[in-house]
Amino acid sequence: MKTESKPDNWIKFLGTAGARFVMIKQLRASGGLWIHSQAANVIVDPGPGSIARCAMSRPKLDPSKLDGIILTHRHLDHSGDINVMIEAMTEGGSKKRGVVFCPKDTIGVDSVILKHAEAFPERIEFLESESEYAVKDLKFMTSPRHRHPAETYGLKIKLAGSSVSLITDTAYFGGLEDFYKADILIISVVFYEPRPDVQHLSFPEAKKIIENIRPKKAVLTHFGMTMLAHKPHILCEAFARESGIDVSAAYDGMTLPV
């Protein structure tokens, strides 16, 4: 019997919760994104419950096989499990391995990475605006600094000859789309309607970004309460019909082949 081969490169959504209240109520999980290339395993934004979501995955994901951890910013819904994932990646600190990438304000005063855990990885690299980084065969570049209360950067990842952009938390600003042009576009969409007083993207702003970039595929994630109330999968289905663009809503545990 012929079996379907598993793709060598994929992204798994260990959670699609956005902002505080969906995270606190765990209406959606908050485990971040696991990125697998032919040679590397990297987790992005391991929020609260990330380690549990790895164990719940089918097949299970083994955090001791991680080669890198990326924090786009320090907020709790993105960094809640950073220390346990560092411990897992380094097998309790017994093996000095892996790289942690994070903005400078994650360490120091009010550090989200505990002092004892700082010594466990091979190195910690501070993210800077529009700079290039690599973990084995997985290469990525940071965006211009986002408009968000903490130091925040989105990512553009080179994976299997394709470009994958991740727009993390930010207020919309002119020229945002310029950096994020890619084959696959993943956008954090917290609000159903714009909230000028809060620096997060809304569904109309996400639609504008997608229409301007016109990627081969767009995936919405990181949903707040108002997005969940309006059922993201239904919103995306309607927008896909209107725009002619492949747009979908992520769900907890979803695997996206690249």
Buried (B, 14 or more C-beta within 10 A) or exposed (E): EEEEEEEEBBBBBBBBBBBBEBBEEEBBBBBBBBBBBEEBBBBBBBBBBBBBBBEBBEEEBEBBEBBBBBBBBBBBBBBBBBBBBBBBBBEEBEEEBBBBBBBEBBBEEEEBBEEEBBEBBBEBBBBEEEEEBEBBBBBBBBBBBBBBEBBBBBBBBBBBEBBBBBBBBBBBEEEBBEBBBBBBBBBBBBBBEBBEEBBBBBBBBBBBBBBEBEBEBBBBBBBBBBBBEEEBEEBBBEBBEEBEBBBBBBBBBBEBEB
